[in-house]
Every structure is written in C-alpha cells, then in structure tokens.
Amino acid sequence: MVDSTSQERQDGRIRDHERIADLQAIEDLAISYAHAVDDHDWARFEGLFIPDASIDYTASGGITGSP
C-alpha cells in the first residue's frame, strides 16, 4: 500500500500537476532549441544537451556527432 505522502500512485499514472510541469519543461526546451538554432547561438545550443549527448541528423541529410 502507498501512503498519502508518497509521490507514486498505485495505478502507475502520473499526477496531473506533475504531467503539466513535465509538458511545460518539454515545451520550454523545444522553444529554447529553436531559438538557439535560429540565432546561431551554438554555445546556448550546446548547453541544452547533457555533456555526453550524441545527435544524429543524417536522416534529413545532416551531420552526426556531439553538440
């Protein structure tokens, strides 16, 4: 049994407020990514990724590598 202070729910679903916060964080990241690319701000672009990230744009004719 899960007590009322636990962050987990017995049905495995994410609480509504947590889901909204997650969706907002994803939206903010996507907007930051777009602005960094549009502004050619590669330092800001690189800062959006974890240090050991690897990106692959070869499916659209681009490059692959680290940010």
TAHUFEN-V937377 format. One record per residue. RES is the residue in one letter. PHI is phi as a letter, one per 40 degrees, with the letter a starting at -180 (* if undefined). PSI is psi in radians with two decimals (* if undefined). NEAR is the number of other C-alpha atoms within 10 Angstrom. Layout:
# TAHUFEN-V937377
RES&PHI&PSI&NEAR  RES&PHI&PSI&NEAR
This chain:
# TAHUFEN-V937377
M&*&2.44&5  V&c&2.23&9  D&c&2.95&9  S&c&-0.27&8  T&c&-0.15&6  S&c&2.54&8  Q&c&-0.26&11  E&c&2.60&13  R&b&2.62&13  Q&c&-0.51&10  D&c&-0.04&6  G&g&-0.05&7  R&c&2.63&9  I&c&2.42&13  R&c&2.57&11  D&d&-0.81&9  H&c&-0.57&9  E&c&-0.69&11  R&c&-0.77&12  I&c&-0.76&12  A&c&-0.71&11  D&c&-0.78&13  L&c&-0.69&12  Q&c&-0.71&12  A&c&-0.71&12  I&c&-0.76&12  E&c&-0.78&12  D&c&-0.72&12  L&c&-0.76&14  A&c&-0.69&13  I&c&-0.74&12  S&c&-0.71&15  Y&c&-0.85&19  A&c&-0.75&13  H&c&-0.74&14  A&c&-0.75&18  V&c&-0.83&13  D&d&-0.66&10  D&c&-0.05&11  H&f&0.64&11  D&c&1.47&12  W&c&-0.44&13  A&c&-0.76&10  R&c&-0.72&15  F&d&-0.87&17  E&c&-0.60&15  G&c&-0.22&12  L&c&-0.15&16  F&b&2.71&15  I&c&2.72&10  P&d&-0.61&10  D&b&0.43&7  A&c&2.65&11  S&b&2.30&11  I&b&2.64&11  D&a&1.89&13  Y&b&0.28&10  T&c&-0.45&9  A&c&-0.42&8  S&b&0.36&7  G&g&0.17&8  G&c&-2.76&8  I&b&3.05&11  T&b&2.64&12  G&i&-2.77&9  S&c&2.66&13  P&c&*&17
